């Protein structure tokens, strides 16, 4: 018996609601193309900072930036230890037009249960849950 077995549920916010509200962005189609079989979503902040192209930045597009986020996730998953549910991974993201190697950014991937208990992956900023 758990401490919470008889607890009253005050509030529930599902993954489906987060996707509907735009708090999460479903990127499962691109993830499947990259070889990831679980549903994948990125947080709005990841989308805004690393997928959307900042105004005035040349040589970038959302499709390519999203591919980079997902492709590097795939490689991080393949390199992870069995059973590891949280992974930090890095990729270069260009958010300006300076001629240099774009800075490395760190993202966090969390694999956990979805609304029906199925495995799902959420990519977020390292300080997000």
NUMI-43315 format. One record per residue (C-alpha): x, y, z; residue number from 1; residue in one letter. Coordinates in nm, 3 decimals. Layout:
+---------+---------+---------+-----+------+
|      xx |      yy |      zz | pos | code |
+---------+---------+---------+-----+------+
|       X |       Y |       Z | NUM |    A |
...
+---------+---------+---------+-----+------+
END
This chain:
+---------+---------+---------+-----+------+
|      xx |      yy |      zz | pos | code |
+---------+---------+---------+-----+------+
|   0.000 |   0.000 |   0.000 |   1 |    X |
|   0.134 |   0.343 |  -0.098 |   2 |    X |
|   0.108 |   0.665 |   0.096 |   3 |    X |
|  -0.090 |   0.809 |  -0.195 |   4 |    X |
|  -0.336 |   0.521 |  -0.254 |   5 |    X |
|  -0.629 |   0.704 |  -0.093 |   6 |    X |
|  -0.514 |   1.056 |  -0.181 |   7 |    X |
|  -0.756 |   1.290 |  -0.356 |   8 |    X |
|  -0.633 |   1.402 |  -0.700 |   9 |    X |
|  -0.643 |   1.779 |  -0.708 |  10 |    X |
|  -0.527 |   1.843 |  -1.063 |  11 |    X |
|  -0.401 |   1.652 |  -1.366 |  12 |    X |
|  -0.230 |   1.799 |  -1.673 |  13 |    X |
|  -0.179 |   1.536 |  -1.941 |  14 |    X |
|   0.075 |   1.517 |  -2.219 |  15 |    X |
|  -0.213 |   1.539 |  -2.466 |  16 |    X |
|  -0.322 |   1.866 |  -2.306 |  17 |    X |
|   0.035 |   1.999 |  -2.315 |  18 |    X |
|   0.053 |   1.917 |  -2.688 |  19 |    X |
|  -0.287 |   2.076 |  -2.750 |  20 |    X |
|  -0.190 |   2.388 |  -2.552 |  21 |    X |
|   0.143 |   2.423 |  -2.735 |  22 |    X |
|   0.351 |   2.369 |  -2.421 |  23 |    X |
|   0.495 |   2.067 |  -2.606 |  24 |    X |
|   0.550 |   2.036 |  -2.982 |  25 |    X |
|   0.507 |   1.690 |  -3.134 |  26 |    X |
|   0.809 |   1.601 |  -3.350 |  27 |    X |
|   0.736 |   1.227 |  -3.371 |  28 |    X |
|   0.720 |   1.220 |  -3.752 |  29 |    X |
|   1.074 |   1.356 |  -3.787 |  30 |    X |
|   1.191 |   1.134 |  -3.500 |  31 |    X |
|   1.055 |   0.825 |  -3.679 |  32 |    X |
|   1.246 |   0.931 |  -3.993 |  33 |    X |
|   1.559 |   0.943 |  -3.775 |  34 |    X |
|   1.491 |   0.594 |  -3.640 |  35 |    X |
|   1.334 |   0.676 |  -3.302 |  36 |    X |
|   1.024 |   0.462 |  -3.253 |  37 |    X |
|   0.879 |   0.627 |  -2.940 |  38 |    X |
|   0.667 |   0.943 |  -2.968 |  39 |    X |
|   0.889 |   1.252 |  -2.924 |  40 |    X |
|   0.796 |   1.606 |  -2.825 |  41 |    X |
|   1.009 |   1.911 |  -2.755 |  42 |    X |
|   0.922 |   2.183 |  -2.509 |  43 |    X |
|   0.815 |   2.522 |  -2.638 |  44 |    X |
|   1.142 |   2.672 |  -2.511 |  45 |    X |
|   1.353 |   2.418 |  -2.704 |  46 |    X |
|   1.144 |   2.490 |  -3.013 |  47 |    X |
|   1.178 |   2.865 |  -2.971 |  48 |    X |
|   1.551 |   2.871 |  -2.902 |  49 |    X |
|   1.686 |   2.589 |  -3.118 |  50 |    X |
|   1.432 |   2.503 |  -3.390 |  51 |    X |
|   1.280 |   2.839 |  -3.488 |  52 |    X |
|   1.523 |   3.047 |  -3.689 |  53 |    X |
|   1.596 |   3.385 |  -3.528 |  54 |    X |
|   1.506 |   3.687 |  -3.741 |  55 |    X |
|   1.782 |   3.782 |  -3.980 |  56 |    X |
|   1.981 |   3.458 |  -3.947 |  57 |    X |
|   2.075 |   3.333 |  -4.292 |  58 |    X |
|   2.148 |   2.980 |  -4.408 |  59 |    X |
|   1.914 |   2.818 |  -4.156 |  60 |    X |
|   1.568 |   2.665 |  -4.175 |  61 |    X |
|   1.336 |   2.503 |  -3.922 |  62 |    X |
|   1.339 |   2.163 |  -4.093 |  63 |    X |
|   1.717 |   2.141 |  -4.082 |  64 |    X |
|   1.740 |   2.266 |  -3.725 |  65 |    X |
|   1.472 |   2.020 |  -3.611 |  66 |    X |
|   1.654 |   1.738 |  -3.788 |  67 |    X |
|   1.974 |   1.828 |  -3.601 |  68 |    X |
|   1.794 |   1.822 |  -3.263 |  69 |    X |
|   1.636 |   1.483 |  -3.339 |  70 |    X |
|   1.937 |   1.324 |  -3.510 |  71 |    X |
|   2.166 |   1.410 |  -3.220 |  72 |    X |
|   1.901 |   1.273 |  -2.983 |  73 |    X |
|   1.909 |   0.946 |  -3.175 |  74 |    X |
|   2.285 |   0.923 |  -3.133 |  75 |    X |
|   2.260 |   1.009 |  -2.763 |  76 |    X |
|   2.001 |   0.734 |  -2.714 |  77 |    X |
|   2.223 |   0.480 |  -2.889 |  78 |    X |
|   2.516 |   0.579 |  -2.666 |  79 |    X |
|   2.316 |   0.574 |  -2.342 |  80 |    X |
|   2.339 |   0.300 |  -2.084 |  81 |    X |
|   2.057 |   0.046 |  -2.084 |  82 |    X |
|   1.772 |   0.162 |  -1.864 |  83 |    X |
|   1.888 |   0.525 |  -1.856 |  84 |    X |
|   1.576 |   0.743 |  -1.873 |  85 |    X |
|   1.739 |   1.088 |  -1.872 |  86 |    X |
|   2.012 |   1.185 |  -2.117 |  87 |    X |
|   2.198 |   1.512 |  -2.163 |  88 |    X |
|   2.324 |   1.567 |  -2.516 |  89 |    X |
|   2.493 |   1.846 |  -2.709 |  90 |    X |
|   2.470 |   1.995 |  -3.054 |  91 |    X |
|   2.586 |   2.307 |  -3.234 |  92 |    X |
|   2.313 |   2.562 |  -3.304 |  93 |    X |
|   2.364 |   2.879 |  -3.508 |  94 |    X |
|   2.154 |   3.168 |  -3.376 |  95 |    X |
|   2.348 |   3.452 |  -3.540 |  96 |    X |
|   2.543 |   3.526 |  -3.858 |  97 |    X |
|   2.893 |   3.536 |  -3.710 |  98 |    X |
|   3.151 |   3.334 |  -3.900 |  99 |    X |
|   3.260 |   3.077 |  -3.647 | 100 |    X |
|   3.164 |   2.733 |  -3.527 | 101 |    X |
|   2.820 |   2.773 |  -3.370 | 102 |    X |
|   2.817 |   2.731 |  -2.993 | 103 |    X |
|   2.739 |   2.397 |  -2.834 | 104 |    X |
|   2.406 |   2.380 |  -2.654 | 105 |    X |
|   2.291 |   2.112 |  -2.412 | 106 |    X |
|   1.948 |   1.951 |  -2.426 | 107 |    X |
|   1.790 |   1.699 |  -2.193 | 108 |    X |
|   1.590 |   1.399 |  -2.309 | 109 |    X |
|   1.357 |   1.225 |  -2.067 | 110 |    X |
|   1.188 |   0.893 |  -2.149 | 111 |    X |
|   0.890 |   0.821 |  -1.931 | 112 |    X |
|   0.531 |   0.708 |  -1.932 | 113 |    X |
|   0.279 |   0.886 |  -2.151 | 114 |    X |
|  -0.087 |   0.939 |  -2.069 | 115 |    X |
|  -0.163 |   0.568 |  -2.116 | 116 |    X |
|   0.161 |   0.441 |  -1.962 | 117 |    X |
|   0.333 |   0.403 |  -2.300 | 118 |    X |
|   0.698 |   0.515 |  -2.337 | 119 |    X |
|   0.735 |   0.870 |  -2.468 | 120 |    X |
|   1.033 |   1.103 |  -2.501 | 121 |    X |
|   1.040 |   1.470 |  -2.413 | 122 |    X |
|   1.331 |   1.694 |  -2.513 | 123 |    X |
|   1.370 |   1.994 |  -2.287 | 124 |    X |
|   1.618 |   2.248 |  -2.160 | 125 |    X |
|   1.854 |   2.108 |  -1.892 | 126 |    X |
|   1.673 |   2.307 |  -1.620 | 127 |    X |
|   1.322 |   2.198 |  -1.726 | 128 |    X |
|   1.132 |   1.899 |  -1.591 | 129 |    X |
+---------+---------+---------+-----+------+
END
